[in-house]
Amino acid sequence: MATAGELEQQISRIEGFDATIKQGGKDVRSDKGGFEDWPYQKQSKDTMTVSKWISKFQTQYPGYDVEVSSGGNADIHGNTHLKNIR
């Protein structure tokens, strides 16, 4: 089991962008435990959109939301392809 902070680091390392786990519109504390490790070992396809990736995350972690960001830019449109933020 991982903490929220560890899970965010795993996602960043594998996917190549930053992810912030949220619940109820607020950031989840990085020391909150009980998260399964990120189950994927390869990046999602470059042609996947941010909104599709968020759905992938939510399927794996029901009850949680995620914000995708890159290079300090947290305002990424859902139709943006992942290749454009890596």
PDB file of N, CA, C and O in Angstrom, chain B, residues numbered from 101:
ATOM      1  N   MET B 101       0.845  -1.187   0.000  1.00  0.00           N
ATOM      2  CA  MET B 101       0.000   0.000   0.000  1.00  0.00           C
ATOM      3  C   MET B 101       0.886   1.246   0.000  1.00  0.00           C
ATOM      4  O   MET B 101       1.975   1.265   0.575  1.00  0.00           O
ATOM      5  N   ALA B 102       0.390   2.258  -0.652  1.00  0.00           N
ATOM      6  CA  ALA B 102       1.152   3.496  -0.805  1.00  0.00           C
ATOM      7  C   ALA B 102       0.397   4.661  -0.172  1.00  0.00           C
ATOM      8  O   ALA B 102      -0.813   4.600   0.041  1.00  0.00           O
ATOM      9  N   THR B 103       1.138   5.713   0.120  1.00  0.00           N
ATOM     10  CA  THR B 103       0.503   6.962   0.532  1.00  0.00           C
ATOM     11  C   THR B 103       0.123   7.724  -0.735  1.00  0.00           C
ATOM     12  O   THR B 103       0.559   7.376  -1.833  1.00  0.00           O
ATOM     13  N   ALA B 104      -0.684   8.755  -0.576  1.00  0.00           N
ATOM     14  CA  ALA B 104      -1.073   9.579  -1.727  1.00  0.00           C
ATOM     15  C   ALA B 104       0.161  10.191  -2.376  1.00  0.00           C
ATOM     16  O   ALA B 104       0.248  10.250  -3.602  1.00  0.00           O
ATOM     17  N   GLY B 105       1.108  10.642  -1.575  1.00  0.00           N
ATOM     18  CA  GLY B 105       2.338  11.234  -2.102  1.00  0.00           C
ATOM     19  C   GLY B 105       3.166  10.239  -2.891  1.00  0.00           C
ATOM     20  O   GLY B 105       3.715  10.572  -3.941  1.00  0.00           O
ATOM     21  N   GLU B 106       3.256   9.012  -2.384  1.00  0.00           N
ATOM     22  CA  GLU B 106       3.995   7.970  -3.102  1.00  0.00           C
ATOM     23  C   GLU B 106       3.311   7.629  -4.421  1.00  0.00           C
ATOM     24  O   GLU B 106       3.978   7.425  -5.435  1.00  0.00           O
ATOM     25  N   LEU B 107       1.988   7.566  -4.406  1.00  0.00           N
ATOM     26  CA  LEU B 107       1.240   7.280  -5.625  1.00  0.00           C
ATOM     27  C   LEU B 107       1.452   8.393  -6.654  1.00  0.00           C
ATOM     28  O   LEU B 107       1.643   8.111  -7.837  1.00  0.00           O
ATOM     29  N   GLU B 108       1.418   9.642  -6.218  1.00  0.00           N
ATOM     30  CA  GLU B 108       1.670  10.768  -7.128  1.00  0.00           C
ATOM     31  C   GLU B 108       3.066  10.675  -7.743  1.00  0.00           C
ATOM     32  O   GLU B 108       3.249  10.980  -8.921  1.00  0.00           O
ATOM     33  N   GLN B 109       4.044  10.256  -6.947  1.00  0.00           N
ATOM     34  CA  GLN B 109       5.409  10.092  -7.461  1.00  0.00           C
ATOM     35  C   GLN B 109       5.492   8.951  -8.467  1.00  0.00           C
ATOM     36  O   GLN B 109       6.174   9.069  -9.485  1.00  0.00           O
ATOM     37  N   GLN B 110       4.805   7.855  -8.191  1.00  0.00           N
ATOM     38  CA  GLN B 110       4.790   6.725  -9.122  1.00  0.00           C
ATOM     39  C   GLN B 110       4.201   7.151 -10.464  1.00  0.00           C
ATOM     40  O   GLN B 110       4.751   6.840 -11.521  1.00  0.00           O
ATOM     41  N   ILE B 111       3.077   7.865 -10.409  1.00  0.00           N
ATOM     42  CA  ILE B 111       2.429   8.330 -11.638  1.00  0.00           C
ATOM     43  C   ILE B 111       3.365   9.251 -12.402  1.00  0.00           C
ATOM     44  O   ILE B 111       3.516   9.112 -13.616  1.00  0.00           O
ATOM     45  N   SER B 112       3.986  10.175 -11.717  1.00  0.00           N
ATOM     46  CA  SER B 112       4.898  11.113 -12.364  1.00  0.00           C
ATOM     47  C   SER B 112       6.051  10.389 -13.046  1.00  0.00           C
ATOM     48  O   SER B 112       6.409  10.711 -14.179  1.00  0.00           O
ATOM     49  N   ARG B 113       6.630   9.416 -12.358  1.00  0.00           N
ATOM     50  CA  ARG B 113       7.761   8.667 -12.901  1.00  0.00           C
ATOM     51  C   ARG B 113       7.369   7.861 -14.142  1.00  0.00           C
ATOM     52  O   ARG B 113       8.113   7.829 -15.122  1.00  0.00           O
ATOM     53  N   ILE B 114       6.219   7.221 -14.101  1.00  0.00           N
ATOM     54  CA  ILE B 114       5.794   6.355 -15.200  1.00  0.00           C
ATOM     55  C   ILE B 114       5.150   7.153 -16.335  1.00  0.00           C
ATOM     56  O   ILE B 114       5.463   6.930 -17.504  1.00  0.00           O
ATOM     57  N   GLU B 115       4.267   8.065 -16.001  1.00  0.00           N
ATOM     58  CA  GLU B 115       3.486   8.766 -17.022  1.00  0.00           C
ATOM     59  C   GLU B 115       4.203   9.985 -17.606  1.00  0.00           C
ATOM     60  O   GLU B 115       3.947  10.361 -18.750  1.00  0.00           O
ATOM     61  N   GLY B 116       5.088  10.599 -16.839  1.00  0.00           N
ATOM     62  CA  GLY B 116       5.830  11.743 -17.370  1.00  0.00           C
ATOM     63  C   GLY B 116       5.130  13.071 -17.186  1.00  0.00           C
ATOM     64  O   GLY B 116       5.468  14.044 -17.859  1.00  0.00           O
ATOM     65  N   PHE B 117       4.161  13.132 -16.286  1.00  0.00           N
ATOM     66  CA  PHE B 117       3.505  14.387 -15.928  1.00  0.00           C
ATOM     67  C   PHE B 117       3.108  14.315 -14.461  1.00  0.00           C
ATOM     68  O   PHE B 117       3.137  13.244 -13.854  1.00  0.00           O
ATOM     69  N   ASP B 118       2.739  15.455 -13.896  1.00  0.00           N
ATOM     70  CA  ASP B 118       2.371  15.512 -12.488  1.00  0.00           C
ATOM     71  C   ASP B 118       0.880  15.247 -12.312  1.00  0.00           C
ATOM     72  O   ASP B 118       0.065  15.635 -13.149  1.00  0.00           O
ATOM     73  N   ALA B 119       0.538  14.587 -11.221  1.00  0.00           N
ATOM     74  CA  ALA B 119      -0.853  14.316 -10.874  1.00  0.00           C
ATOM     75  C   ALA B 119      -1.043  14.643  -9.402  1.00  0.00           C
ATOM     76  O   ALA B 119      -0.229  14.259  -8.563  1.00  0.00           O
ATOM     77  N   THR B 120      -2.112  15.347  -9.096  1.00  0.00           N
ATOM     78  CA  THR B 120      -2.444  15.680  -7.716  1.00  0.00           C
ATOM     79  C   THR B 120      -3.764  15.000  -7.380  1.00  0.00           C
ATOM     80  O   THR B 120      -4.778  15.250  -8.031  1.00  0.00           O
ATOM     81  N   ILE B 121      -3.751  14.149  -6.375  1.00  0.00           N
ATOM     82  CA  ILE B 121      -4.941  13.413  -5.972  1.00  0.00           C
ATOM     83  C   ILE B 121      -5.832  14.335  -5.150  1.00  0.00           C
ATOM     84  O   ILE B 121      -5.365  15.057  -4.269  1.00  0.00           O
ATOM     85  N   LYS B 122      -7.132  14.294  -5.460  1.00  0.00           N
ATOM     86  CA  LYS B 122      -8.101  15.161  -4.786  1.00  0.00           C
ATOM     87  C   LYS B 122      -9.302  14.339  -4.337  1.00  0.00           C
ATOM     88  O   LYS B 122      -9.594  13.267  -4.867  1.00  0.00           O
ATOM     89  N   GLN B 123      -9.983  14.888  -3.338  1.00  0.00           N
ATOM     90  CA  GLN B 123     -11.236  14.294  -2.886  1.00  0.00           C
ATOM     91  C   GLN B 123     -12.126  15.425  -2.414  1.00  0.00           C
ATOM     92  O   GLN B 123     -11.723  16.233  -1.577  1.00  0.00           O
ATOM     93  N   GLY B 124     -13.324  15.484  -2.944  1.00  0.00           N
ATOM     94  CA  GLY B 124     -14.236  16.563  -2.583  1.00  0.00           C
ATOM     95  C   GLY B 124     -13.710  17.930  -2.976  1.00  0.00           C
ATOM     96  O   GLY B 124     -14.007  18.925  -2.316  1.00  0.00           O
ATOM     97  N   GLY B 125     -12.931  17.987  -4.047  1.00  0.00           N
ATOM     98  CA  GLY B 125     -12.391  19.251  -4.539  1.00  0.00           C
ATOM     99  C   GLY B 125     -11.148  19.740  -3.814  1.00  0.00           C
ATOM    100  O   GLY B 125     -10.610  20.792  -4.159  1.00  0.00           O
ATOM    101  N   LYS B 126     -10.685  19.003  -2.822  1.00  0.00           N
ATOM    102  CA  LYS B 126      -9.507  19.418  -2.059  1.00  0.00           C
ATOM    103  C   LYS B 126      -8.376  18.420  -2.260  1.00  0.00           C
ATOM    104  O   LYS B 126      -8.614  17.231  -2.470  1.00  0.00           O
ATOM    105  N   ASP B 127      -7.137  18.917  -2.194  1.00  0.00           N
ATOM    106  CA  ASP B 127      -5.964  18.045  -2.280  1.00  0.00           C
ATOM    107  C   ASP B 127      -5.986  17.039  -1.131  1.00  0.00           C
ATOM    108  O   ASP B 127      -6.296  17.390   0.008  1.00  0.00           O
ATOM    109  N   VAL B 128      -5.659  15.801  -1.438  1.00  0.00           N
ATOM    110  CA  VAL B 128      -5.524  14.768  -0.417  1.00  0.00           C
ATOM    111  C   VAL B 128      -4.135  14.914   0.199  1.00  0.00           C
ATOM    112  O   VAL B 128      -3.147  15.097  -0.513  1.00  0.00           O
ATOM    113  N   ARG B 129      -4.068  14.833   1.521  1.00  0.00           N
ATOM    114  CA  ARG B 129      -2.770  14.942   2.196  1.00  0.00           C
ATOM    115  C   ARG B 129      -1.822  13.882   1.678  1.00  0.00           C
ATOM    116  O   ARG B 129      -2.214  12.733   1.472  1.00  0.00           O
ATOM    117  N   SER B 130      -0.577  14.266   1.467  1.00  0.00           N
ATOM    118  CA  SER B 130       0.400  13.341   0.882  1.00  0.00           C
ATOM    119  C   SER B 130       0.702  12.155   1.798  1.00  0.00           C
ATOM    120  O   SER B 130       1.190  11.126   1.329  1.00  0.00           O
ATOM    121  N   ASP B 131       0.419  12.283   3.098  1.00  0.00           N
ATOM    122  CA  ASP B 131       0.706  11.176   4.012  1.00  0.00           C
ATOM    123  C   ASP B 131      -0.493  10.251   4.228  1.00  0.00           C
ATOM    124  O   ASP B 131      -0.418   9.314   5.023  1.00  0.00           O
ATOM    125  N   LYS B 132      -1.598  10.509   3.521  1.00  0.00           N
ATOM    126  CA  LYS B 132      -2.763   9.629   3.644  1.00  0.00           C
ATOM    127  C   LYS B 132      -2.446   8.292   2.980  1.00  0.00           C
ATOM    128  O   LYS B 132      -2.057   8.249   1.813  1.00  0.00           O
ATOM    129  N   GLY B 133      -2.611   7.219   3.717  1.00  0.00           N
ATOM    130  CA  GLY B 133      -2.279   5.887   3.221  1.00  0.00           C
ATOM    131  C   GLY B 133      -3.478   5.151   2.659  1.00  0.00           C
ATOM    132  O   GLY B 133      -4.580   5.692   2.564  1.00  0.00           O
ATOM    133  N   GLY B 134      -3.236   3.900   2.289  1.00  0.00           N
ATOM    134  CA  GLY B 134      -4.307   3.035   1.837  1.00  0.00           C
ATOM    135  C   GLY B 134      -4.504   2.966   0.334  1.00  0.00           C
ATOM    136  O   GLY B 134      -5.488   2.390  -0.130  1.00  0.00           O
ATOM    137  N   PHE B 135      -3.594   3.537  -0.433  1.00  0.00           N
ATOM    138  CA  PHE B 135      -3.698   3.508  -1.889  1.00  0.00           C
ATOM    139  C   PHE B 135      -2.914   2.324  -2.441  1.00  0.00           C
ATOM    140  O   PHE B 135      -1.792   2.051  -2.015  1.00  0.00           O
ATOM    141  N   GLU B 136      -3.518   1.634  -3.384  1.00  0.00           N
ATOM    142  CA  GLU B 136      -2.797   0.600  -4.115  1.00  0.00           C
ATOM    143  C   GLU B 136      -1.736   1.280  -4.970  1.00  0.00           C
ATOM    144  O   GLU B 136      -1.935   2.407  -5.424  1.00  0.00           O
ATOM    145  N   ASP B 137      -0.613   0.606  -5.194  1.00  0.00           N
ATOM    146  CA  ASP B 137       0.415   1.141  -6.092  1.00  0.00           C
ATOM    147  C   ASP B 137      -0.177   1.333  -7.484  1.00  0.00           C
ATOM    148  O   ASP B 137      -1.129   0.650  -7.864  1.00  0.00           O
ATOM    149  N   TRP B 138       0.398   2.273  -8.246  1.00  0.00           N
ATOM    150  CA  TRP B 138      -0.022   2.491  -9.635  1.00  0.00           C
ATOM    151  C   TRP B 138       0.222   1.180 -10.378  1.00  0.00           C
ATOM    152  O   TRP B 138       1.362   0.719 -10.437  1.00  0.00           O
ATOM    153  N   PRO B 139      -0.818   0.567 -10.948  1.00  0.00           N
ATOM    154  CA  PRO B 139      -0.674  -0.782 -11.491  1.00  0.00           C
ATOM    155  C   PRO B 139      -0.025  -0.873 -12.871  1.00  0.00           C
ATOM    156  O   PRO B 139       0.198  -1.973 -13.376  1.00  0.00           O
ATOM    157  N   TYR B 140       0.278   0.261 -13.479  1.00  0.00           N
ATOM    158  CA  TYR B 140       0.810   0.258 -14.840  1.00  0.00           C
ATOM    159  C   TYR B 140       2.314   0.497 -14.829  1.00  0.00           C
ATOM    160  O   TYR B 140       2.813   1.321 -14.063  1.00  0.00           O
ATOM    161  N   GLN B 141       3.026  -0.220 -15.676  1.00  0.00           N
ATOM    162  CA  GLN B 141       4.469  -0.076 -15.748  1.00  0.00           C
ATOM    163  C   GLN B 141       4.912   0.719 -16.972  1.00  0.00           C
ATOM    164  O   GLN B 141       6.070   1.126 -17.064  1.00  0.00           O
ATOM    165  N   LYS B 142       3.997   0.942 -17.909  1.00  0.00           N
ATOM    166  CA  LYS B 142       4.301   1.707 -19.121  1.00  0.00           C
ATOM    167  C   LYS B 142       3.403   2.930 -19.189  1.00  0.00           C
ATOM    168  O   LYS B 142       2.302   2.947 -18.639  1.00  0.00           O
ATOM    169  N   GLN B 143       3.895   3.954 -19.876  1.00  0.00           N
ATOM    170  CA  GLN B 143       3.106   5.165 -20.087  1.00  0.00           C
ATOM    171  C   GLN B 143       1.835   4.844 -20.857  1.00  0.00           C
ATOM    172  O   GLN B 143       1.791   3.918 -21.666  1.00  0.00           O
ATOM    173  N   SER B 144       0.810   5.629 -20.586  1.00  0.00           N
ATOM    174  CA  SER B 144      -0.388   5.564 -21.411  1.00  0.00           C
ATOM    175  C   SER B 144      -0.017   6.082 -22.796  1.00  0.00           C
ATOM    176  O   SER B 144       0.965   6.809 -22.950  1.00  0.00           O
ATOM    177  N   LYS B 145      -0.794   5.712 -23.791  1.00  0.00           N
ATOM    178  CA  LYS B 145      -0.494   6.128 -25.163  1.00  0.00           C
ATOM    179  C   LYS B 145      -0.485   7.643 -25.288  1.00  0.00           C
ATOM    180  O   LYS B 145      -1.292   8.335 -24.668  1.00  0.00           O
ATOM    181  N   ASP B 146       0.440   8.147 -26.100  1.00  0.00           N
ATOM    182  CA  ASP B 146       0.552   9.588 -26.333  1.00  0.00           C
ATOM    183  C   ASP B 146      -0.737  10.196 -26.864  1.00  0.00           C
ATOM    184  O   ASP B 146      -1.011  11.373 -26.631  1.00  0.00           O
ATOM    185  N   THR B 147      -1.527   9.402 -27.574  1.00  0.00           N
ATOM    186  CA  THR B 147      -2.755   9.927 -28.176  1.00  0.00           C
ATOM    187  C   THR B 147      -3.938   9.939 -27.213  1.00  0.00           C
ATOM    188  O   THR B 147      -5.006  10.448 -27.553  1.00  0.00           O
ATOM    189  N   MET B 148      -3.760   9.386 -26.024  1.00  0.00           N
ATOM    190  CA  MET B 148      -4.833   9.431 -25.018  1.00  0.00           C
ATOM    191  C   MET B 148      -5.015  10.870 -24.561  1.00  0.00           C
ATOM    192  O   MET B 148      -4.041  11.604 -24.397  1.00  0.00           O
ATOM    193  N   THR B 149      -6.260  11.270 -24.356  1.00  0.00           N
ATOM    194  CA  THR B 149      -6.516  12.631 -23.868  1.00  0.00           C
ATOM    195  C   THR B 149      -6.423  12.663 -22.345  1.00  0.00           C
ATOM    196  O   THR B 149      -6.497  11.631 -21.678  1.00  0.00           O
ATOM    197  N   VAL B 150      -6.263  13.855 -21.819  1.00  0.00           N
ATOM    198  CA  VAL B 150      -6.208  14.042 -20.369  1.00  0.00           C
ATOM    199  C   VAL B 150      -7.509  13.547 -19.732  1.00  0.00           C
ATOM    200  O   VAL B 150      -7.467  12.880 -18.698  1.00  0.00           O
ATOM    201  N   SER B 151      -8.650  13.859 -20.324  1.00  0.00           N
ATOM    202  CA  SER B 151      -9.923  13.426 -19.735  1.00  0.00           C
ATOM    203  C   SER B 151     -10.043  11.902 -19.718  1.00  0.00           C
ATOM    204  O   SER B 151     -10.586  11.350 -18.760  1.00  0.00           O
ATOM    205  N   LYS B 152      -9.556  11.210 -20.743  1.00  0.00           N
ATOM    206  CA  LYS B 152      -9.570   9.739 -20.760  1.00  0.00           C
ATOM    207  C   LYS B 152      -8.631   9.194 -19.680  1.00  0.00           C
ATOM    208  O   LYS B 152      -8.948   8.205 -19.019  1.00  0.00           O
ATOM    209  N   TRP B 153      -7.468   9.846 -19.502  1.00  0.00           N
ATOM    210  CA  TRP B 153      -6.539   9.389 -18.482  1.00  0.00           C
ATOM    211  C   TRP B 153      -7.145   9.582 -17.089  1.00  0.00           C
ATOM    212  O   TRP B 153      -6.993   8.724 -16.220  1.00  0.00           O
ATOM    213  N   ILE B 154      -7.830  10.705 -16.879  1.00  0.00           N
ATOM    214  CA  ILE B 154      -8.484  10.947 -15.584  1.00  0.00           C
ATOM    215  C   ILE B 154      -9.526   9.866 -15.317  1.00  0.00           C
ATOM    216  O   ILE B 154      -9.650   9.394 -14.187  1.00  0.00           O
ATOM    217  N   SER B 155     -10.275   9.470 -16.340  1.00  0.00           N
ATOM    218  CA  SER B 155     -11.253   8.381 -16.189  1.00  0.00           C
ATOM    219  C   SER B 155     -10.552   7.072 -15.818  1.00  0.00           C
ATOM    220  O   SER B 155     -11.053   6.302 -14.999  1.00  0.00           O
ATOM    221  N   LYS B 156      -9.402   6.832 -16.421  1.00  0.00           N
ATOM    222  CA  LYS B 156      -8.597   5.646 -16.110  1.00  0.00           C
ATOM    223  C   LYS B 156      -8.199   5.659 -14.630  1.00  0.00           C
ATOM    224  O   LYS B 156      -8.289   4.639 -13.946  1.00  0.00           O
ATOM    225  N   PHE B 157      -7.766   6.806 -14.155  1.00  0.00           N
ATOM    226  CA  PHE B 157      -7.396   6.955 -12.750  1.00  0.00           C
ATOM    227  C   PHE B 157      -8.604   6.695 -11.853  1.00  0.00           C
ATOM    228  O   PHE B 157      -8.508   5.944 -10.882  1.00  0.00           O
ATOM    229  N   GLN B 158      -9.738   7.314 -12.175  1.00  0.00           N
ATOM    230  CA  GLN B 158     -10.934   7.196 -11.338  1.00  0.00           C
ATOM    231  C   GLN B 158     -11.470   5.766 -11.301  1.00  0.00           C
ATOM    232  O   GLN B 158     -12.058   5.352 -10.302  1.00  0.00           O
ATOM    233  N   THR B 159     -11.272   5.015 -12.374  1.00  0.00           N
ATOM    234  CA  THR B 159     -11.669   3.609 -12.383  1.00  0.00           C
ATOM    235  C   THR B 159     -10.815   2.823 -11.395  1.00  0.00           C
ATOM    236  O   THR B 159     -11.309   1.930 -10.708  1.00  0.00           O
ATOM    237  N   GLN B 160      -9.540   3.161 -11.330  1.00  0.00           N
ATOM    238  CA  GLN B 160      -8.613   2.463 -10.431  1.00  0.00           C
ATOM    239  C   GLN B 160      -8.790   2.896  -8.974  1.00  0.00           C
ATOM    240  O   GLN B 160      -8.598   2.093  -8.061  1.00  0.00           O
ATOM    241  N   TYR B 161      -9.152   4.152  -8.756  1.00  0.00           N
ATOM    242  CA  TYR B 161      -9.272   4.721  -7.407  1.00  0.00           C
ATOM    243  C   TYR B 161     -10.623   5.404  -7.246  1.00  0.00           C
ATOM    244  O   TYR B 161     -10.695   6.633  -7.225  1.00  0.00           O
ATOM    245  N   PRO B 162     -11.702   4.618  -7.130  1.00  0.00           N
ATOM    246  CA  PRO B 162     -13.039   5.206  -6.997  1.00  0.00           C
ATOM    247  C   PRO B 162     -13.129   6.114  -5.771  1.00  0.00           C
ATOM    248  O   PRO B 162     -12.550   5.830  -4.723  1.00  0.00           O
ATOM    249  N   GLY B 163     -13.860   7.200  -5.927  1.00  0.00           N
ATOM    250  CA  GLY B 163     -14.033   8.145  -4.825  1.00  0.00           C
ATOM    251  C   GLY B 163     -12.988   9.246  -4.810  1.00  0.00           C
ATOM    252  O   GLY B 163     -13.069  10.178  -4.009  1.00  0.00           O
ATOM    253  N   TYR B 164     -12.005   9.139  -5.697  1.00  0.00           N
ATOM    254  CA  TYR B 164     -10.945  10.145  -5.781  1.00  0.00           C
ATOM    255  C   TYR B 164     -10.935  10.780  -7.160  1.00  0.00           C
ATOM    256  O   TYR B 164     -11.322  10.168  -8.155  1.00  0.00           O
ATOM    257  N   ASP B 165     -10.489  12.006  -7.186  1.00  0.00           N
ATOM    258  CA  ASP B 165     -10.316  12.761  -8.418  1.00  0.00           C
ATOM    259  C   ASP B 165      -8.828  12.998  -8.592  1.00  0.00           C
ATOM    260  O   ASP B 165      -8.047  12.724  -7.682  1.00  0.00           O
ATOM    261  N   VAL B 166      -8.432  13.497  -9.733  1.00  0.00           N
ATOM    262  CA  VAL B 166      -7.021  13.785  -9.969  1.00  0.00           C
ATOM    263  C   VAL B 166      -6.911  14.994 -10.881  1.00  0.00           C
ATOM    264  O   VAL B 166      -7.697  15.158 -11.815  1.00  0.00           O
ATOM    265  N   GLU B 167      -5.939  15.830 -10.603  1.00  0.00           N
ATOM    266  CA  GLU B 167      -5.635  16.989 -11.451  1.00  0.00           C
ATOM    267  C   GLU B 167      -4.302  16.720 -12.136  1.00  0.00           C
ATOM    268  O   GLU B 167      -3.312  16.381 -11.488  1.00  0.00           O
ATOM    269  N   VAL B 168      -4.294  16.875 -13.438  1.00  0.00           N
ATOM    270  CA  VAL B 168      -3.089  16.639 -14.229  1.00  0.00           C
ATOM    271  C   VAL B 168      -2.417  17.975 -14.497  1.00  0.00           C
ATOM    272  O   VAL B 168      -3.077  18.944 -14.873  1.00  0.00           O
ATOM    273  N   SER B 169      -1.104  18.028 -14.304  1.00  0.00           N
ATOM    274  CA  SER B 169      -0.366  19.264 -14.562  1.00  0.00           C
ATOM    275  C   SER B 169       1.013  18.922 -15.114  1.00  0.00           C
ATOM    276  O   SER B 169       1.486  17.789 -15.028  1.00  0.00           O
ATOM    277  N   SER B 170       1.630  19.939 -15.679  1.00  0.00           N
ATOM    278  CA  SER B 170       2.960  19.758 -16.243  1.00  0.00           C
ATOM    279  C   SER B 170       3.686  21.086 -16.230  1.00  0.00           C
ATOM    280  O   SER B 170       3.146  22.098 -16.675  1.00  0.00           O
ATOM    281  N   GLY B 171       4.892  21.088 -15.730  1.00  0.00           N
ATOM    282  CA  GLY B 171       5.695  22.305 -15.732  1.00  0.00           C
ATOM    283  C   GLY B 171       5.040  23.471 -15.011  1.00  0.00           C
ATOM    284  O   GLY B 171       5.210  24.622 -15.414  1.00  0.00           O
ATOM    285  N   GLY B 172       4.296  23.191 -13.953  1.00  0.00           N
ATOM    286  CA  GLY B 172       3.653  24.248 -13.192  1.00  0.00           C
ATOM    287  C   GLY B 172       2.329  24.710 -13.779  1.00  0.00           C
ATOM    288  O   GLY B 172       1.661  25.558 -13.188  1.00  0.00           O
ATOM    289  N   ASN B 173       1.933  24.171 -14.931  1.00  0.00           N
ATOM    290  CA  ASN B 173       0.679  24.548 -15.574  1.00  0.00           C
ATOM    291  C   ASN B 173      -0.401  23.553 -15.186  1.00  0.00           C
ATOM    292  O   ASN B 173      -0.409  22.423 -15.673  1.00  0.00           O
ATOM    293  N   ALA B 174      -1.321  23.969 -14.303  1.00  0.00           N
ATOM    294  CA  ALA B 174      -2.381  23.078 -13.848  1.00  0.00           C
ATOM    295  C   ALA B 174      -3.652  23.244 -14.666  1.00  0.00           C
ATOM    296  O   ALA B 174      -4.601  22.484 -14.476  1.00  0.00           O
ATOM    297  N   ASP B 175      -3.698  24.211 -15.567  1.00  0.00           N
ATOM    298  CA  ASP B 175      -4.904  24.477 -16.349  1.00  0.00           C
ATOM    299  C   ASP B 175      -4.791  23.797 -17.712  1.00  0.00           C
ATOM    300  O   ASP B 175      -4.629  24.458 -18.738  1.00  0.00           O
ATOM    301  N   ILE B 176      -4.880  22.468 -17.708  1.00  0.00           N
ATOM    302  CA  ILE B 176      -4.741  21.690 -18.931  1.00  0.00           C
ATOM    303  C   ILE B 176      -6.125  21.219 -19.358  1.00  0.00           C
ATOM    304  O   ILE B 176      -6.843  20.602 -18.572  1.00  0.00           O
ATOM    305  N   HIS B 177      -6.496  21.506 -20.585  1.00  0.00           N
ATOM    306  CA  HIS B 177      -7.800  21.151 -21.127  1.00  0.00           C
ATOM    307  C   HIS B 177      -7.930  19.639 -21.258  1.00  0.00           C
ATOM    308  O   HIS B 177      -6.951  18.962 -21.572  1.00  0.00           O
ATOM    309  N   GLY B 178      -9.112  19.103 -21.026  1.00  0.00           N
ATOM    310  CA  GLY B 178      -9.351  17.668 -21.071  1.00  0.00           C
ATOM    311  C   GLY B 178      -9.119  17.028 -22.422  1.00  0.00           C
ATOM    312  O   GLY B 178      -8.850  15.829 -22.494  1.00  0.00           O
ATOM    313  N   ASN B 179      -9.217  17.804 -23.504  1.00  0.00           N
ATOM    314  CA  ASN B 179      -8.998  17.258 -24.842  1.00  0.00           C
ATOM    315  C   ASN B 179      -7.528  17.243 -25.251  1.00  0.00           C
ATOM    316  O   ASN B 179      -7.195  16.786 -26.344  1.00  0.00           O
ATOM    317  N   THR B 180      -6.661  17.730 -24.397  1.00  0.00           N
ATOM    318  CA  THR B 180      -5.222  17.762 -24.684  1.00  0.00           C
ATOM    319  C   THR B 180      -4.675  16.344 -24.701  1.00  0.00           C
ATOM    320  O   THR B 180      -4.962  15.555 -23.801  1.00  0.00           O
ATOM    321  N   HIS B 181      -3.892  16.015 -25.716  1.00  0.00           N
ATOM    322  CA  HIS B 181      -3.255  14.699 -25.773  1.00  0.00           C
ATOM    323  C   HIS B 181      -2.086  14.662 -24.795  1.00  0.00           C
ATOM    324  O   HIS B 181      -1.408  15.667 -24.581  1.00  0.00           O
ATOM    325  N   LEU B 182      -1.864  13.501 -24.211  1.00  0.00           N
ATOM    326  CA  LEU B 182      -0.797  13.339 -23.225  1.00  0.00           C
ATOM    327  C   LEU B 182       0.577  13.691 -23.798  1.00  0.00           C
ATOM    328  O   LEU B 182       1.440  14.189 -23.075  1.00  0.00           O
ATOM    329  N   LYS B 183       0.784  13.435 -25.094  1.00  0.00           N
ATOM    330  CA  LYS B 183       2.080  13.750 -25.698  1.00  0.00           C
ATOM    331  C   LYS B 183       2.401  15.243 -25.614  1.00  0.00           C
ATOM    332  O   LYS B 183       3.569  15.627 -25.666  1.00  0.00           O
ATOM    333  N   ASN B 184       1.381  16.083 -25.487  1.00  0.00           N
ATOM    334  CA  ASN B 184       1.582  17.529 -25.430  1.00  0.00           C
ATOM    335  C   ASN B 184       1.912  18.052 -24.033  1.00  0.00           C
ATOM    336  O   ASN B 184       2.241  19.227 -23.870  1.00  0.00           O
ATOM    337  N   ILE B 185       1.826  17.189 -23.036  1.00  0.00           N
ATOM    338  CA  ILE B 185       2.153  17.647 -21.682  1.00  0.00           C
ATOM    339  C   ILE B 185       3.352  16.910 -21.092  1.00  0.00           C
ATOM    340  O   ILE B 185       3.796  17.221 -19.986  1.00  0.00           O
ATOM    341  N   ARG B 186       3.866  15.948 -21.821  1.00  0.00           N
ATOM    342  CA  ARG B 186       5.018  15.190 -21.315  1.00  0.00           C
ATOM    343  C   ARG B 186       6.297  15.933 -21.606  1.00  0.00           C
ATOM    344  O   ARG B 186       7.378  15.459 -21.258  1.00  0.00           O
TER     345      ARG B 186
END
